[in-house]
């Protein structure tokens, strides 16, 4: 159950957050250094959600409370399948500091790690649903510096720039921007890693996007993967745990054993069949996937995480709102279709 103290503390956070994409509960003692495995704090027992902080005032939590007040108890209970799990924050706009500081302070009271996504690279998303990002390299360096400063010495896991490397590999990002992007990513990894308790995973797409993981190896190296804790897969996508894990293991071997994390937020029913071109955007019939956990059964796989916040739109397709906007009907479908109770 979410504590009222946390809800009051974070009431201002919601007003400050604007989530942009494209593509914790109850008190617990802080996990000691002896429990740290390959960059991610591994839980000694119980579910992995005990490691990561849950936002008590997330859109799913607010919607569940609203529906409960309005007599929609069954729907409210379904939405709690989302609201009671940790999911990443995507600080947007020119100043990420208020969102990050509010979240890390709240997480510190419970001894939890906060999940974040840094998503502001120039020429983001090739001008598609989540177009935007910093206006130029200087603006991005300033933004990522403020992002890192706000983390301070709080335990945090940051997924760095979804799609940025994969869009270099597939050619969607024009060639004249490749070197600049890789340099900015290298600098971002280095800057974030100056924070003593921050873990960084560079996004590497998904197995249905870049078919051969070897194609990502050199771009990831040019993007600073050597200094990062690893790479992230399946962000905002729907590929199964099995397919993504197998792909990640292959890429890990090609990167000298680098570890990885997987976004399992919406992959419970796997991907929608049909054309790749639209299967990623608010596909119907999908379901919540594996709950966030560091108990993965694979040494190279540090965690299953909910990086994409379930119920937030992929873009203005299939009747959805703008990318990153809360869509309660879609969230309800994900929860209703979930095998997770």
DRENDREN-278038 format. One line per field, with one value per residue: residue number from 1; residue in three letters; x, y, z of N, C-alpha, C in turn. Coordinates in steps of 0.001 Angstrom, whole numbers. Layout:
<rs>
sevo <- c(NUM|...)
lumnu <- c(ALA|...)
npx <- c(X|...)
npy <- c(Y|...)
npz <- c(Z|...)
capx <- c(X|...)
capy <- c(Y|...)
capz <- c(Z|...)
cpx <- c(X|...)
cpy <- c(Y|...)
cpz <- c(Z|...)
</rs>
This chain:
<rs>
sevo <- c(1|2|3|4|5|6|7|8|9|10|11|12|13|14|15|16|17|18|19|20|21|22|23|24|25|26|27|28|29|30|31|32|33|34|35|36|37|38|39|40|41|42|43|44|45|46|47|48|49|50|51|52|53|54|55|56|57|58|59|60|61|62|63|64|65|66|67|68|69|70|71|72|73|74|75|76|77|78|79|80|81|82|83|84|85|86|87|88|89|90|91|92|93|94|95|96|97|98|99|100|101|102|103|104|105|106|107|108|109|110|111|112|113|114|115|116|117|118|119|120|121|122|123|124|125|126|127|128|129|130|131|132|133|134|135|136|137|138|139|140|141|142|143|144|145|146|147|148|149|150|151|152|153|154|155|156|157|158|159|160|161|162|163|164|165|166|167|168|169|170|171|172|173|174|175|176|177|178|179|180|181|182|183|184|185|186|187|188|189|190|191|192|193|194|195|196|197|198|199|200|201|202|203|204|205|206|207|208|209|210|211|212|213|214|215|216|217|218|219|220|221|222|223|224|225|226|227|228|229|230|231|232|233|234|235|236|237|238|239|240|241|242|243|244|245|246|247|248|249|250|251|252|253|254|255|256|257|258|259|260|261|262|263|264|265|266|267|268|269|270|271|272|273|274|275|276|277|278|279|280|281|282|283|284|285|286|287|288|289|290|291|292|293|294|295|296|297|298|299|300|301|302|303|304|305|306|307|308|309|310|311|312|313|314|315|316|317|318|319|320|321|322|323|324|325|326|327|328|329|330|331|332|333|334|335|336|337|338|339|340|341)
lumnu <- c(UNK|UNK|UNK|UNK|UNK|UNK|UNK|UNK|UNK|UNK|UNK|UNK|UNK|UNK|UNK|UNK|UNK|UNK|UNK|UNK|UNK|UNK|UNK|UNK|UNK|UNK|UNK|UNK|UNK|UNK|UNK|UNK|UNK|UNK|UNK|UNK|UNK|UNK|UNK|UNK|UNK|UNK|UNK|UNK|UNK|UNK|UNK|UNK|UNK|UNK|UNK|UNK|UNK|UNK|UNK|UNK|UNK|UNK|UNK|UNK|UNK|UNK|UNK|UNK|UNK|UNK|UNK|UNK|UNK|UNK|UNK|UNK|UNK|UNK|UNK|UNK|UNK|UNK|UNK|UNK|UNK|UNK|UNK|UNK|UNK|UNK|UNK|UNK|UNK|UNK|UNK|UNK|UNK|UNK|UNK|UNK|UNK|UNK|UNK|UNK|UNK|UNK|UNK|UNK|UNK|UNK|UNK|UNK|UNK|UNK|UNK|UNK|UNK|UNK|UNK|UNK|UNK|UNK|UNK|UNK|UNK|UNK|UNK|UNK|UNK|UNK|UNK|UNK|UNK|UNK|UNK|UNK|UNK|UNK|UNK|UNK|UNK|UNK|UNK|UNK|UNK|UNK|UNK|UNK|UNK|UNK|UNK|UNK|UNK|UNK|UNK|UNK|UNK|UNK|UNK|UNK|UNK|UNK|UNK|UNK|UNK|UNK|UNK|UNK|UNK|UNK|UNK|UNK|UNK|UNK|UNK|UNK|UNK|UNK|UNK|UNK|UNK|UNK|UNK|UNK|UNK|UNK|UNK|UNK|UNK|UNK|UNK|UNK|UNK|UNK|UNK|UNK|UNK|UNK|UNK|UNK|UNK|UNK|UNK|UNK|UNK|UNK|UNK|UNK|UNK|UNK|UNK|UNK|UNK|UNK|UNK|UNK|UNK|UNK|UNK|UNK|UNK|UNK|UNK|UNK|UNK|UNK|UNK|UNK|UNK|UNK|UNK|UNK|UNK|UNK|UNK|UNK|UNK|UNK|UNK|UNK|UNK|UNK|UNK|UNK|UNK|UNK|UNK|UNK|UNK|UNK|UNK|UNK|UNK|UNK|UNK|UNK|UNK|UNK|UNK|UNK|UNK|UNK|UNK|UNK|UNK|UNK|UNK|UNK|UNK|UNK|UNK|UNK|UNK|UNK|UNK|UNK|UNK|UNK|UNK|UNK|UNK|UNK|UNK|UNK|UNK|UNK|UNK|UNK|UNK|UNK|UNK|UNK|UNK|UNK|UNK|UNK|UNK|UNK|UNK|UNK|UNK|UNK|UNK|UNK|UNK|UNK|UNK|UNK|UNK|UNK|UNK|UNK|UNK|UNK|UNK|UNK|UNK|UNK|UNK|UNK|UNK|UNK|UNK|UNK|UNK|UNK|UNK|UNK|UNK|UNK|UNK|UNK|UNK|UNK|UNK|UNK|UNK|UNK|UNK|UNK|UNK|UNK|UNK|UNK|UNK)
npx <- c(853|519|2122|709|2352|4398|2907|2086|4590|5377|3527|4025|5782|4483|3355|5561|6618|6963|6411|8345|8541|9671|10025|9079|7611|6680|8834|12303|15498|18527|20313|23411|26884|27929|26000|25955|25967|27631|27023|24282|22168|21561|18784|18660|16691|13265|11099|12306|11310|11591|14032|13910|12496|9078|6878|4557|2688|2228|881|-703|-1225|-2683|-4874|-5994|-6789|-8688|-10623|-11389|-12660|-14812|-16366|-15492|-14272|-13279|-11796|-9974|-8541|-7288|-5615|-3826|-2002|-176|410|1638|4164|7658|8643|10380|11285|10975|12460|11643|11884|13637|14813|15725|16072|14217|12380|14102|15387|13223|12297|14571|14992|12646|12925|15202|14317|13242|15342|15802|16546|16381|14818|15653|15268|17306|16596|17077|18613|20055|18249|16408|14669|14405|12647|10107|7323|8250|9828|12265|14243|17450|18521|21046|24507|25791|23647|22717|24885|24834|22319|22577|24540|23222|21295|22919|24131|21884|21336|23252|24636|22839|21446|20968|19646|20240|18882|20234|19399|17193|16894|18926|21468|20651|19276|21353|22574|20553|20306|18397|18888|20505|23653|25447|25116|26061|28710|28723|26592|27538|29763|28528|27067|29162|30335|28171|27867|30312|29977|27698|28682|30385|28960|28716|27025|25570|24308|24718|23140|23421|21169|20253|18414|16236|15628|14046|14547|17303|18574|20926|23012|25743|26033|25675|27874|30342|29272|28213|30559|31829|30103|30679|30331|32185|32732|30303|27835|26545|24222|20898|17886|14970|13456|10475|9291|8006|9069|9619|10685|12357|13343|14622|16486|18164|19194|20475|22471|24088|24960|26257|28439|29836|30648|32621|31634|29881|27197|23521|20197|16651|13669|10665|8107|5739|5563|4191|2449|4021|5147|3004|1718|2446|3187|6314|6415|4280|3748|4836|3564|1346|88|-2752|-4121|-1932|119|1016|4386|7074|7496|9428|12669|15726|16391|17201|18195|20152|23502|24597|22457|21256|18842|15258|13219|10721|10825|9698|6800|4006|960|1352|1261|2483|2422|581|-1274|-3533|-5626|-4440|-3133|-680|2820|4038|1995|-444|-2698|-5455|-7248|-5726|-3816|-5453|-6150|-3627|-3196|-5433|-5013|-2825|-876|64|-853)
npy <- c(-1191|2238|4881|7675|9761|9665|10184|12831|14040|13731|15017|17353|16496|15282|17433|18488|16718|15722|13189|11719|9538|7152|5485|2516|5|182|133|-690|-1987|-486|-2043|-3609|-3111|-5614|-7009|-6179|-6891|-7008|-4323|-3853|-3677|-6633|-8370|-9966|-11694|-12475|-10457|-8628|-6098|-5058|-3873|-1587|1718|2610|4832|6557|8290|7968|8099|5775|5065|7311|7150|4714|5336|7305|5869|4059|5738|6465|4257|2217|-297|-2958|-2285|-489|-2218|-3793|-1873|-1470|-3454|-2307|98|-649|-1490|-843|1657|3308|6789|9438|12173|15242|18105|21279|21340|18830|18574|19093|16886|14661|15106|15146|12505|10914|11719|10807|8067|7532|7501|5027|3423|2648|2054|4351|4444|5757|7350|8830|10955|12850|13448|15289|15607|13593|10511|10674|12597|11544|10165|10836|13047|15641|16715|17974|21165|21505|20320|21629|22396|19873|18803|20500|19831|17053|17257|18631|16725|14616|15916|16269|13692|13175|11492|9464|6161|5017|3947|4408|4457|5095|7182|5958|4359|5817|4741|2558|3906|5072|2825|1744|3728|5697|8058|10762|10501|12588|13279|11231|10944|13083|12329|9898|10847|12547|10660|9133|11077|11534|9077|9051|11340|10740|8522|9644|10076|8552|6354|5663|3696|2911|2191|1771|2290|-277|-978|-3527|-7103|-7424|-5330|-4467|-6922|-8503|-8722|-8149|-5957|-3815|-3610|-2092|589|869|719|3029|4755|4782|2472|998|2267|2248|511|-1399|-2485|-1700|-3387|-3814|-1578|105|-1703|-4931|-7453|-10872|-12143|-14400|-14261|-11779|-12082|-14103|-12744|-10655|-12040|-12900|-10408|-9457|-11256|-10486|-8026|-8328|-9428|-7575|-6576|-6577|-5082|-5667|-4439|-5323|-4453|-4516|-6885|-9249|-10744|-10964|-9692|-7913|-9524|-9184|-6322|-4791|-2064|-832|-2346|-1737|413|1276|-1353|-3542|-5840|-6482|-7271|-6861|-7626|-9592|-8918|-6213|-7214|-8444|-11014|-13039|-15396|-15523|-14895|-12666|-10999|-8384|-7335|-7510|-4905|-2301|-166|1422|3127|1424|1960|4467|6292|5242|6939|8968|6933|4312|5464|6596|9012|11713|10779|9343|10291|9671|6980|5727|3679|2000|1184|-254|-2396|-3660|-4488|-6121|-8187|-9373|-12029|-11817|-11538)
npz <- c(0|-796|889|2578|3253|1328|-933|-528|-514|-3143|-4646|-6009|-7905|-10076|-11407|-12538|-14309|-17646|-19709|-22267|-25027|-27595|-29062|-5868|-2826|600|3494|3501|4418|3260|631|1016|-88|-576|-1873|-4461|-7842|-10767|-11391|-10967|-8181|-6617|-5399|-2256|-1514|-2327|-4471|-7336|-7443|-4964|-4887|-6460|-6682|-6297|-7796|-6004|-6966|-9632|-13034|-13341|-10686|-9802|-11520|-10733|-8112|-8661|-10169|-8201|-6371|-7919|-8032|-9646|-8931|-9826|-12193|-11072|-9418|-11342|-12570|-10533|-10877|-12497|-11149|-8767|-9340|-9953|-12255|-14903|-14800|-17096|-17405|-18849|-21054|-20667|-18170|-16191|-13502|-11189|-11262|-11022|-8565|-6750|-7000|-6301|-3671|-2425|-2905|-1428|1190|1437|894|-1765|-5276|-7934|-11120|-14258|-17481|-19825|-22321|-24709|-26884|-29601|-32722|-32262|-32643|-35381|-36371|-36058|-34202|-31623|-31967|-31437|-28727|-27577|-28821|-29938|-29841|-27658|-26011|-25336|-23881|-21669|-20626|-19994|-18104|-16027|-15458|-14478|-12270|-10653|-9828|-7913|-5134|-5017|-5309|-8539|-11687|-15027|-18201|-21236|-23780|-25670|-28808|-30052|-30887|-32463|-34497|-35810|-36872|-38546|-40393|-40270|-38851|-40289|-42018|-41601|-38985|-37424|-36244|-34446|-32764|-31638|-30280|-28404|-26933|-25860|-24206|-22520|-21177|-19771|-18178|-16600|-15233|-13460|-11219|-8103|-7540|-9733|-12333|-15726|-18742|-22107|-24713|-27033|-28986|-30315|-30836|-33109|-34674|-35350|-36985|-36842|-34173|-34251|-35884|-34249|-32664|-33189|-33483|-30839|-29370|-30278|-29118|-26453|-24862|-23446|-21004|-19825|-17791|-19169|-21715|-22955|-23870|-25958|-25281|-24905|-26598|-27724|-27839|-26935|-23696|-23966|-26634|-26554|-24504|-25582|-27801|-26455|-25059|-27164|-28167|-25913|-25710|-27979|-27195|-25349|-22990|-21812|-19702|-19600|-19626|-19770|-21163|-20000|-19874|-21443|-22833|-22454|-24092|-26264|-29533|-31862|-34703|-38234|-40322|-39669|-39662|-38350|-36139|-33713|-32577|-30257|-30273|-30407|-27947|-26362|-23413|-19947|-18966|-17566|-14162|-12744|-11869|-10484|-10471|-12715|-13827|-15713|-16055|-17480|-17798|-16156|-15144|-15447|-16398|-16064|-18329|-20391|-19508|-18627|-20269|-21198|-24165|-27407|-29498|-31878|-33015|-33941|-32523|-30299|-27889|-27997|-28127|-25157|-23555|-21016|-21277|-20298|-21098|-22735|-20885|-19156|-20778|-21111|-18461|-17993|-19810|-18787|-17400|-14944|-11632)
capx <- c(0|1304|1982|245|3483|5052|2027|2184|5930|5557|2424|4583|6558|3650|3171|6815|7078|6313|7115|8460|9120|9253|9666|9079|6534|7060|10201|13254|16859|19342|21126|24826|27741|28180|24937|26033|26453|27783|26475|22922|21970|20774|18079|19058|15531|12033|10972|13211|10689|12036|15258|13637|11482|7785|6297|3194|1794|2322|-428|-1488|-1689|-3729|-6060|-6595|-7484|-9871|-11631|-11903|-13619|-15968|-17075|-14983|-13328|-12553|-10799|-8939|-7681|-6450|-4571|-2801|-951|830|763|2420|5474|8554|8813|11334|10879|11585|12415|11623|12021|14976|15359|15325|16484|13160|11848|15105|15617|12049|12237|15674|14764|11613|13477|16191|13623|12969|16558|15590|17189|15439|15020|15467|15670|17786|16076|17075|19681|19633|17698|15790|13597|14361|11507|8871|6364|8898|10820|12609|15580|18203|18654|22396|25381|26023|22456|22656|25904|24334|21191|23031|25267|22225|20717|23875|24261|20689|21411|24101|25155|21711|21491|20116|19940|19853|18927|20685|18979|16535|16905|19976|22454|19988|18950|22593|22805|19584|20388|17330|19583|21391|25065|26194|24947|26518|29882|28291|25780|28382|30573|27662|26773|30387|30461|27079|28231|31387|29465|26826|29472|31052|28127|29279|26094|24750|24582|24323|22961|23205|20150|20731|17316|15583|15997|13262|14920|18605|18512|22215|23614|27114|25987|25649|29086|31225|28581|28155|31906|32053|29186|31150|29852|33242|32639|28966|27622|26020|23292|19477|17186|13510|12815|9217|8890|7148|9715|9515|11870|13246|14032|15488|17614|19079|19849|21371|23638|24964|25588|27177|29672|30555|31125|33547|30932|29066|25894|22405|18878|15585|12370|9613|6895|4524|5833|3588|1900|4914|4833|1891|2117|2226|4255|7106|6292|3310|3511|5390|2861|79|-565|-3811|-3992|-659|-48|2166|5333|7737|7650|10826|13401|17133|16537|16979|18648|21191|24532|24822|21230|21206|17484|14084|12751|9672|11462|8507|5769|2810|-205|1687|1121|3642|2268|-775|-1646|-4583|-6459|-3716|-2697|718|3790|4329|807|-1161|-3861|-5973|-7871|-4663|-3258|-6387|-6000|-2381|-3374|-6439|-4438|-1624|-914|530|-1964)
capy <- c(0|3461|5687|9027|10683|9694|10821|14283|14473|13714|15657|18351|15859|15041|18676|18859|15706|15466|11991|11628|8300|6725|4161|1234|-18|-291|410|-1800|-1510|-334|-3216|-3289|-3277|-7026|-7553|-5605|-7842|-6493|-3001|-3697|-4267|-7863|-8601|-11193|-12565|-11802|-9937|-7558|-4798|-4565|-3110|-345|2595|2750|6174|6430|9240|7760|8171|4567|5142|8325|6644|3675|5993|7969|4864|3503|6717|6522|2995|1279|-1099|-3981|-1647|48|-3325|-4155|-867|-1593|-4320|-1376|1128|-1181|-1927|265|1969|4399|8163|10033|13632|15912|19553|21831|21189|17562|18537|18919|15527|13720|15318|14707|11044|10318|11974|9880|6716|7405|7187|3592|2701|2045|2586|4987|4176|6917|7324|10089|10906|14243|13579|16045|14871|12406|9749|10939|13431|10775|10449|11438|14010|16682|16613|19219|21875|21399|19591|22378|22283|18516|18659|21197|19067|15815|17664|18917|15421|13906|16635|16046|12351|13228|10180|8549|4988|5212|3239|5273|3959|6254|7532|4966|4443|6654|3927|1775|4781|5221|1583|1523|4819|6680|9308|11069|10192|13754|13414|10031|11179|13954|11545|8950|11619|12985|9498|8835|12081|11346|7940|9476|12301|10038|7609|10396|9959|7328|5229|5636|2672|3416|1190|2431|1561|-992|-1428|-4797|-8129|-7348|-4091|-4740|-8384|-9081|-7902|-7725|-4642|-2805|-3664|-929|1818|939|1056|4454|5504|4769|1325|465|2877|2030|-759|-2355|-1976|-1969|-3947|-3911|-408|500|-2686|-6027|-8741|-11742|-12287|-15424|-13752|-10663|-12612|-14778|-11679|-9957|-12873|-12823|-9090|-9409|-11966|-9674|-6835|-8745|-9775|-6510|-7002|-5869|-5094|-5864|-3841|-6345|-3786|-4757|-7984|-10474|-11497|-10852|-8642|-8061|-10006|-8278|-5444|-4133|-612|-295|-3293|-1208|1612|1004|-2545|-4079|-7195|-6741|-7540|-6643|-8720|-9955|-7821|-5827|-8105|-8727|-12472|-13309|-16710|-15393|-14036|-11417|-10193|-7802|-7097|-7165|-3617|-1622|1076|2104|3122|836|2835|5721|6070|5237|8001|9186|5849|3458|6238|7005|10405|11957|9888|9598|10704|8599|6495|4750|2517|1082|625|-1254|-3573|-4340|-5140|-7182|-9300|-9860|-13257|-11450|-11147)
capz <- c(0|-868|2099|2315|3338|26|-1908|-340|-909|-4584|-5364|-6925|-8965|-11241|-12145|-13179|-15244|-18929|-20154|-23717|-25500|-28918|-28871|-5019|-1829|1919|3879|3498|4636|2069|345|1153|-1244|-828|-2712|-5787|-8825|-12122|-11618|-10493|-6864|-6673|-4160|-1597|-1513|-2717|-5829|-7685|-7210|-3677|-5123|-7164|-6104|-6967|-7702|-5476|-7618|-11074|-13687|-13055|-9298|-9724|-12203|-9890|-7007|-9223|-10496|-6950|-5832|-8791|-7993|-10639|-8171|-10592|-13049|-10198|-8998|-12480|-12764|-9494|-11404|-13017|-10170|-7660|-9825|-10306|-13676|-15101|-15063|-18286|-17238|-20141|-21011|-20550|-16820|-15593|-12095|-10178|-11290|-10520|-7138|-5996|-6998|-5548|-2243|-1957|-2926|-359|2440|1438|538|-3085|-6468|-8847|-12541|-15127|-18880|-20391|-23692|-25170|-27874|-30792|-33872|-31668|-33287|-36826|-36716|-36016|-33132|-30453|-32437|-30479|-28172|-27443|-30086|-30485|-28910|-26430|-25169|-24796|-22826|-20480|-20098|-19363|-16907|-14996|-15144|-13627|-11003|-9848|-9254|-6735|-4737|-4856|-6186|-9709|-12925|-16136|-19573|-22002|-25136|-26514|-30282|-30626|-31603|-33514|-35620|-36565|-37597|-39629|-41350|-40111|-38541|-41412|-41797|-41127|-37540|-36723|-35396|-33359|-31822|-30910|-29342|-27304|-26103|-25108|-23149|-21564|-20327|-18867|-17198|-15659|-14417|-12392|-10023|-7512|-7420|-10938|-13321|-17039|-19792|-23395|-25455|-28218|-29840|-29981|-31816|-34341|-35351|-35957|-36964|-36457|-33112|-34575|-36522|-33192|-31840|-33368|-33069|-29378|-28886|-30552|-28240|-25076|-24098|-22581|-19684|-19288|-17103|-20126|-22727|-22714|-25018|-26022|-24697|-25552|-27603|-27298|-28082|-25769|-22852|-24507|-27819|-26191|-23736|-26500|-28570|-25545|-24776|-28347|-28207|-24773|-26073|-28963|-26486|-24291|-21759|-21241|-19216|-20207|-19006|-20746|-20885|-20057|-19404|-22233|-23750|-21955|-25215|-27401|-30500|-32788|-36019|-39357|-40767|-38637|-39733|-37398|-35055|-32470|-32131|-29579|-30820|-29550|-27428|-25654|-21984|-19073|-18968|-16314|-13216|-12549|-10987|-10799|-10455|-14134|-14236|-16735|-15461|-18207|-17768|-14817|-14646|-16240|-15898|-16807|-18786|-20898|-18471|-19236|-20330|-21875|-25595|-28300|-30489|-32367|-33910|-33383|-31619|-29106|-27768|-28356|-27502|-23761|-22796|-20334|-22008|-19332|-21735|-23165|-19654|-18656|-21624|-20742|-17168|-18115|-20571|-18101|-16614|-13620|-10769)
cpx <- c(889|1061|1598|1370|4195|4205|2091|3531|6047|4423|2930|5312|5735|3477|4412|7221|6266|7065|7131|9137|9016|8062|9632|8115|7038|8516|11040|14624|17612|20217|22586|25624|27986|27140|24982|26671|26469|27008|25058|22809|21050|20070|18506|17919|14322|12091|11916|12645|11111|13309|14931|12441|10226|7250|4856|2208|1943|945|-1297|-2040|-2814|-5016|-6763|-7364|-8761|-10970|-12217|-12949|-14908|-16721|-16633|-13903|-12593|-11477|-9654|-7987|-6773|-5312|-3500|-1716|170|1337|1689|3780|6349|8664|9688|10628|11652|11554|12546|11781|13459|15617|14882|15479|15322|12615|12835|15289|14434|12001|13340|15525|13720|12147|14454|15539|13320|14210|16461|16404|16129|15819|14735|15822|16123|17473|15963|18138|19202|19194|17015|14693|13386|13133|10176|8043|6987|10018|11075|14026|16250|18450|20008|23276|25617|24862|22358|23677|25452|23232|21668|23858|24324|21554|21629|24026|23078|20682|22233|24686|24028|21884|20489|20589|19382|19976|19171|20205|18429|16581|18140|20995|21802|19613|20191|22799|21829|19537|19301|17898|20579|22867|25838|26073|25545|27663|29527|27525|26642|29280|29742|27307|27985|30549|29373|27361|29266|30854|28586|27619|30339|30233|28397|28348|25117|25229|23982|24263|22588|22190|20707|19590|16680|15845|15176|13620|16244|18805|19794|22866|25025|27140|26019|26983|29940|30525|28477|29524|32215|31176|29538|30728|30906|33146|31267|28901|27067|25106|21864|18829|15678|12792|11611|8759|8259|7767|9744|10810|12855|14034|15017|16694|18635|19870|20865|22615|24614|25689|26580|28499|30506|31141|31942|32850|30138|27690|24781|21171|17841|14321|11296|8245|5639|4664|5199|2960|2790|4492|3599|2412|1836|3423|4984|6796|5298|3051|3966|4511|1472|-626|-1631|-3447|-2715|-925|1201|3071|5907|7881|9128|11509|14860|17416|16209|17367|19698|22257|24730|23623|21014|19792|16477|13505|11530|10211|10413|7444|4464|1609|92|1840|2456|3584|835|-1118|-2670|-5412|-5765|-3416|-1238|1643|4080|3141|100|-2450|-4501|-6592|-6821|-4027|-4154|-6300|-4743|-2548|-4344|-5876|-3272|-1883|-460|-644|-1547)
cpy <- c(1241|4315|7118|10034|10791|10416|12334|14798|14631|14375|16670|17720|15701|16295|19055|17918|15762|14306|11966|10345|8211|5927|4269|1231|-521|-32|-847|-1243|-1420|-1552|-2834|-3572|-4746|-7652|-7022|-6601|-7167|-5207|-2797|-4364|-5471|-8080|-9936|-12191|-11770|-11256|-8792|-6193|-4216|-3754|-1713|402|2632|4155|6068|7380|9168|7923|6958|4600|6152|7833|5583|4288|6669|6962|4230|4432|6744|5192|1984|398|-2152|-3392|-1067|-1046|-3775|-3161|-935|-2590|-3489|-471|622|-1721|-719|433|3204|5738|8681|11561|14329|17415|19977|21584|19888|17531|18330|17500|14553|13879|14864|13191|10430|10559|11021|8458|6486|7031|5702|2761|2005|2740|3162|4694|5431|6565|8717|10062|12319|14492|14441|15130|13577|11824|10115|11746|12718|11137|11156|12382|15074|16495|17969|19846|21752|20680|20318|22284|20897|18322|19343|20387|17810|16121|17949|17621|14694|14584|16346|14659|12330|11871|9185|7323|5135|4326|4080|4514|5163|6221|6373|5339|5102|5860|3151|2634|5184|4004|1416|2659|5861|8043|9601|10916|11375|13956|12247|10311|12058|13162|10607|9668|12084|11829|9107|9799|11900|10174|8370|10416|11614|9129|8335|10378|8604|6129|5163|4543|3108|2274|1915|1623|953|-1581|-2719|-5808|-8129|-6125|-4270|-6245|-9028|-8221|-7436|-6343|-3512|-2660|-2415|384|1953|1273|2526|5337|5361|3587|799|1008|2702|696|-1825|-1690|-2396|-2453|-3883|-2721|2|-487|-3901|-7401|-9572|-11753|-13265|-14910|-12656|-11140|-13285|-13760|-10954|-10745|-12842|-11489|-8939|-10083|-11152|-8409|-7213|-8937|-8666|-7052|-6171|-5947|-5164|-5163|-4906|-5760|-4212|-5975|-9303|-11343|-11432|-9767|-8956|-8566|-8979|-7418|-4810|-2647|-44|-1226|-2756|-129|1282|-242|-3076|-5458|-7502|-6853|-7145|-7870|-8990|-8752|-7476|-6701|-8193|-10219|-12977|-14706|-16700|-14441|-12698|-10480|-9677|-7626|-7073|-5905|-3168|-233|1964|2021|2602|1765|4186|5449|6035|6365|8059|8167|4976|4180|6736|8490|10543|11032|10318|10030|9483|8269|5395|3520|1506|409|-487|-2537|-4363|-5120|-6311|-8410|-9967|-11168|-13008|-10958|-10109)
cpz <- c(0|354|1765|2384|1996|-998|-1777|-815|-2407|-5352|-6369|-8084|-10233|-12077|-12927|-14296|-16526|-19536|-21682|-24106|-26993|-28839|-28561|-3805|-497|2219|3841|3747|3328|1879|349|-91|-1569|-1739|-4127|-6740|-10189|-12362|-11147|-9136|-6988|-5340|-3571|-1568|-1961|-4119|-6074|-7478|-5878|-3796|-5617|-6560|-6963|-6731|-7205|-6124|-9136|-11722|-13394|-11637|-9154|-10381|-11363|-8726|-7490|-9512|-9233|-6354|-6637|-8879|-9018|-10000|-8975|-11505|-12225|-9750|-10132|-12667|-11693|-9895|-12022|-11908|-9077|-8078|-10152|-11817|-13801|-15266|-16262|-18143|-18587|-19955|-20779|-19194|-16188|-14078|-11125|-10114|-10649|-9022|-6295|-5896|-6154|-4056|-1679|-1896|-1789|967|2560|1117|-804|-4172|-7394|-10294|-13357|-16568|-19261|-21883|-24245|-26230|-29049|-31935|-33430|-32554|-34750|-37246|-36684|-34774|-31936|-30864|-31388|-30009|-28115|-28810|-30735|-29464|-27597|-25475|-24558|-23688|-21537|-19824|-19381|-18119|-15754|-14532|-14151|-12269|-10081|-9203|-7977|-6418|-4473|-5754|-7317|-10845|-14061|-17448|-20464|-23448|-25968|-27994|-30866|-31417|-32736|-34715|-36409|-37450|-38760|-40641|-41223|-39736|-39664|-41054|-41239|-39623|-36752|-35766|-34201|-32315|-30996|-29910|-28153|-26377|-25259|-23944|-22091|-20631|-19302|-17789|-16158|-14725|-13393|-11112|-9394|-7467|-8593|-11879|-14654|-18045|-21090|-24200|-26736|-29038|-29366|-31098|-33094|-35173|-36090|-35879|-36456|-35396|-33415|-35228|-35501|-32482|-31994|-33059|-31553|-28792|-29119|-29664|-26768|-24236|-23133|-21161|-19051|-18546|-18034|-21129|-22363|-23999|-24831|-25401|-25546|-26613|-26939|-27519|-26801|-24965|-23474|-25698|-27460|-25395|-24656|-27322|-27696|-25218|-25949|-28409|-27067|-25103|-27055|-28354|-25259|-22951|-21113|-20841|-19854|-19334|-20116|-20267|-21093|-19728|-20150|-23146|-23332|-23021|-26437|-28373|-31332|-34119|-37101|-39656|-39590|-38544|-38735|-36218|-33712|-31845|-31595|-30119|-29868|-29008|-26688|-24152|-21222|-19097|-17588|-15409|-13050|-11503|-11424|-10705|-11857|-14578|-15317|-16211|-16168|-18179|-16351|-14291|-15777|-15604|-16694|-17169|-19450|-19818|-19070|-19141|-20922|-23364|-26329|-29320|-30977|-33450|-33190|-32310|-30376|-29080|-28160|-27571|-26071|-22932|-22207|-21076|-21162|-19964|-22200|-21953|-19118|-19478|-21292|-19446|-17262|-18833|-19863|-17387|-15188|-12778|-9755)
</rs>
